[in-house]
Amino acid sequence: MTRANAGFRRIPTHPSVVVPEDDVIFRLAQLLLLLESLRRNEISGATLERLSYYDFLVANPLLVLTNEDDPDRLRLLMVGFDSRALMYASPSQRFTSRRERLQHDLSHLVAYGLATPQVDQGVLYSITQEGRSLADRFTAIYSRAYYSSADILVKRLSKLSDKRLRENAQDWISVSARLGQNEIVDALYGVDLLGVLDDSATPEHYAVSEPAELRESDEPGGKR
């Protein structure tokens, strides 16, 4: 180690983090499971707009199920969904990105013969027999958890009109309505991404506080 580098701790290198929803195969599998869930709930198909909301909210169901005493929320917690997951930190941005990819992903399923569009007061997308056969072959634990979420969310969301679904979704995906700044910090606490965090640190060490230059004395005569 050179003198210039003395005193600096070497930071270990780690593989780059792969976000599942950035993987096209993962997204296609999710979308196929969603279309199969629509069929299981006797829904003949869904428009691109409704699918965009179903697709995102089924994958992030705790944005909708916020009541701690809701048995459906407890059921999804039991199968592995967690509101503290970092994916809940920026739902609005992630929804926009995911919706932009949806048409592309649907076109792939249609091209592979796994989904089909039909005209009925608009273009509705549904799963084909080939798609059902493939969906039945998915055995991952996540696929079963996803089905649990889809069964709950699809039943709830399908009862809403397009207008009401659109309005409610805007509330659900608003980060300000779900996570405060310190809640995000609490979620990050304990995730040692680089292996350099102090083991003795507590969440309070990382709490977001008001900048010192903005704080004034609370004593009489002080500005606040």
C-alpha positions as CSV (number, residue, x, y, z in Angstrom):
1,M,0.0,0.0,0.0
2,T,1.4,3.4,-1.0
3,R,1.7,6.3,1.4
4,A,-1.0,8.1,-0.6
5,N,-3.4,5.3,0.1
6,A,-2.4,4.8,3.8
7,G,-5.3,5.2,6.1
8,F,-8.0,4.3,3.6
9,R,-9.9,1.1,4.0
10,R,-10.2,-1.1,1.0
11,I,-13.8,-1.4,-0.1
12,P,-14.7,-4.9,-1.3
13,T,-16.2,-5.3,-4.8
14,H,-19.6,-6.9,-5.2
15,P,-21.6,-8.0,-8.3
16,S,-24.0,-5.3,-9.5
17,V,-27.5,-5.6,-8.2
18,V,-30.0,-7.0,-10.6
19,V,-33.5,-5.6,-10.3
20,P,-36.0,-8.4,-11.3
21,E,-38.4,-6.2,-13.1
22,D,-35.6,-5.0,-15.4
23,D,-35.4,-8.6,-16.7
24,V,-37.7,-9.1,-19.7
25,I,-38.2,-12.8,-19.0
26,F,-39.2,-12.1,-15.4
27,R,-41.7,-9.5,-16.6
28,L,-43.2,-11.8,-19.2
29,A,-43.6,-14.5,-16.6
30,Q,-45.3,-12.1,-14.2
31,L,-47.6,-10.9,-17.0
32,L,-48.5,-14.4,-18.0
33,L,-49.4,-15.2,-14.4
34,L,-51.6,-12.1,-14.2
35,L,-53.5,-13.1,-17.4
36,E,-54.0,-16.5,-15.9
37,S,-55.3,-15.0,-12.7
38,L,-57.8,-12.9,-14.7
39,R,-59.1,-16.2,-16.3
40,R,-59.3,-17.9,-12.9
41,N,-61.4,-15.0,-11.7
42,E,-63.7,-15.4,-14.7
43,I,-62.6,-12.1,-16.3
44,S,-62.5,-12.5,-20.0
45,G,-59.8,-9.9,-20.6
46,A,-58.5,-6.5,-19.7
47,T,-57.5,-3.3,-21.6
48,L,-54.0,-2.1,-21.7
49,E,-54.7,0.6,-19.2
50,R,-56.3,-1.7,-16.6
51,L,-53.5,-4.2,-17.1
52,S,-51.0,-1.5,-16.4
53,Y,-52.6,-1.0,-12.9
54,Y,-53.1,-4.7,-12.3
55,D,-49.6,-5.5,-13.3
56,F,-47.9,-3.0,-11.0
57,L,-50.3,-3.3,-8.0
58,V,-50.4,-7.1,-7.9
59,A,-46.6,-7.1,-7.8
60,N,-46.7,-4.5,-5.0
61,P,-49.9,-5.3,-3.1
62,L,-49.1,-3.7,0.2
63,L,-49.4,-0.3,-1.5
64,V,-53.1,-1.0,-1.6
65,L,-53.5,-3.2,1.5
66,T,-52.5,-0.7,4.1
67,N,-54.8,-1.6,7.0
68,E,-52.7,-3.6,9.5
69,D,-55.8,-5.6,10.5
70,D,-56.8,-6.5,7.0
71,P,-56.8,-10.4,6.8
72,D,-55.7,-10.1,3.1
73,R,-52.7,-8.1,4.1
74,L,-51.8,-10.6,6.8
75,R,-52.1,-13.4,4.3
76,L,-49.7,-11.7,1.9
77,L,-47.3,-11.0,4.7
78,M,-47.3,-14.7,5.4
79,V,-46.4,-15.6,1.9
80,G,-43.4,-13.2,1.8
81,F,-44.5,-9.7,0.8
82,D,-42.9,-7.0,2.9
83,S,-43.8,-3.3,3.0
84,R,-40.2,-2.5,4.1
85,A,-38.8,-3.8,0.9
86,L,-36.8,-1.1,-1.0
87,M,-39.0,-1.5,-4.0
88,Y,-41.7,0.4,-2.2
89,A,-39.5,3.5,-1.9
90,S,-40.2,5.0,-5.3
91,P,-43.5,3.5,-6.6
92,S,-44.5,6.4,-8.8
93,Q,-41.3,6.3,-10.8
94,R,-41.4,2.5,-11.0
95,F,-45.0,2.5,-12.1
96,T,-44.2,4.9,-15.0
97,S,-41.3,2.8,-16.1
98,R,-43.2,-0.4,-15.9
99,R,-46.2,1.0,-17.8
100,E,-44.0,2.1,-20.6
101,R,-42.7,-1.5,-21.0
102,L,-46.1,-3.1,-20.9
103,Q,-47.1,-2.8,-24.5
104,H,-43.7,-4.2,-25.5
105,D,-44.1,-7.2,-23.1
106,L,-47.7,-7.9,-24.3
107,S,-46.6,-7.9,-27.9
108,H,-44.1,-10.6,-27.0
109,L,-46.7,-12.8,-25.4
110,V,-49.0,-12.3,-28.4
111,A,-46.1,-13.1,-30.8
112,Y,-45.4,-16.3,-28.8
113,G,-49.0,-17.3,-28.9
114,L,-49.3,-17.1,-25.1
115,A,-51.8,-14.2,-25.1
116,T,-54.4,-12.9,-27.6
117,P,-56.1,-9.5,-28.2
118,Q,-59.8,-9.4,-28.8
119,V,-62.1,-6.5,-29.7
120,D,-65.0,-5.9,-27.3
121,Q,-65.6,-2.3,-26.6
122,G,-61.9,-1.8,-26.8
123,V,-58.9,-4.2,-27.1
124,L,-58.9,-6.8,-24.3
125,Y,-56.0,-9.0,-23.7
126,S,-56.4,-12.6,-22.4
127,I,-54.4,-15.8,-22.0
128,T,-54.4,-18.5,-24.6
129,Q,-54.5,-22.3,-24.0
130,E,-50.7,-22.4,-24.7
131,G,-50.3,-19.6,-22.2
132,R,-52.3,-21.5,-19.6
133,S,-50.2,-24.6,-20.2
134,L,-47.0,-22.7,-19.6
135,A,-48.3,-20.9,-16.5
136,D,-49.2,-24.2,-15.0
137,R,-45.6,-25.3,-15.2
138,F,-44.3,-22.5,-13.0
139,T,-43.4,-24.0,-9.7
140,A,-41.3,-21.2,-8.0
141,I,-42.4,-20.1,-4.5
142,Y,-42.7,-16.6,-5.9
143,S,-45.3,-17.7,-8.5
144,R,-47.5,-19.1,-5.7
145,A,-47.1,-15.8,-3.8
146,Y,-47.9,-13.8,-6.9
147,Y,-51.1,-15.9,-7.5
148,S,-52.1,-15.1,-3.9
149,S,-51.7,-11.4,-4.5
150,A,-53.4,-11.5,-7.9
151,D,-56.4,-13.4,-6.5
152,I,-56.9,-10.7,-3.8
153,L,-56.1,-7.6,-5.9
154,V,-57.9,-8.6,-9.1
155,K,-61.1,-9.3,-7.2
156,R,-60.9,-5.8,-5.6
157,L,-59.7,-3.8,-8.5
158,S,-62.1,-5.4,-11.1
159,K,-65.0,-3.9,-9.1
160,L,-63.8,-0.4,-9.8
161,S,-64.7,1.6,-12.8
162,D,-61.9,2.8,-15.1
163,K,-62.2,6.3,-13.6
164,R,-62.2,5.1,-10.0
165,L,-59.3,2.7,-10.6
166,R,-57.3,5.5,-12.2
167,E,-57.9,7.9,-9.3
168,N,-57.3,5.3,-6.6
169,A,-54.1,4.1,-8.2
170,Q,-52.7,7.6,-8.2
171,D,-53.1,7.7,-4.4
172,W,-51.7,4.2,-3.9
173,I,-48.5,4.8,-5.9
174,S,-47.8,8.1,-4.2
175,V,-44.7,7.7,-2.1
176,S,-45.7,10.5,0.2
177,A,-48.8,8.5,1.2
178,R,-46.9,5.4,2.1
179,L,-43.3,6.1,3.2
180,G,-41.9,8.9,5.3
181,Q,-38.3,9.8,4.8
182,N,-37.2,8.2,8.1
183,E,-39.1,5.0,7.2
184,I,-37.0,4.6,4.1
185,V,-33.9,5.1,6.3
186,D,-35.1,2.4,8.7
187,A,-35.5,0.1,5.7
188,L,-32.0,0.8,4.6
189,Y,-30.5,0.4,8.1
190,G,-28.9,-3.0,8.4
191,V,-28.5,-3.4,4.7
192,D,-24.7,-3.4,4.5
193,L,-24.3,-2.9,0.8
194,L,-20.5,-2.3,0.9
195,G,-19.6,-4.2,4.0
196,V,-18.4,-1.0,5.7
197,L,-21.1,-0.1,8.1
198,D,-20.3,0.2,11.8
199,D,-21.9,-2.7,13.6
200,S,-22.5,-0.5,16.7
201,A,-24.6,2.0,14.7
202,T,-28.3,2.3,15.2
203,P,-31.1,3.7,13.0
204,E,-30.8,7.0,14.9
205,H,-27.3,7.5,13.5
206,Y,-28.8,7.7,10.0
207,A,-32.0,9.6,10.9
208,V,-32.8,12.5,8.6
209,S,-32.6,15.7,10.6
210,E,-33.1,19.4,9.8
211,P,-29.9,21.0,8.5
212,A,-28.0,22.9,11.2
213,E,-28.1,26.1,9.3
214,L,-31.9,26.1,9.2
215,R,-32.2,25.5,13.0
216,E,-32.6,28.5,15.2
217,S,-32.8,28.9,18.9
218,D,-36.2,28.1,20.6
219,E,-35.3,30.5,23.5
220,P,-37.2,33.9,23.8
221,G,-35.8,36.3,21.3
222,G,-34.6,33.5,19.0
223,K,-35.9,33.0,15.5
224,R,-37.7,29.9,14.5
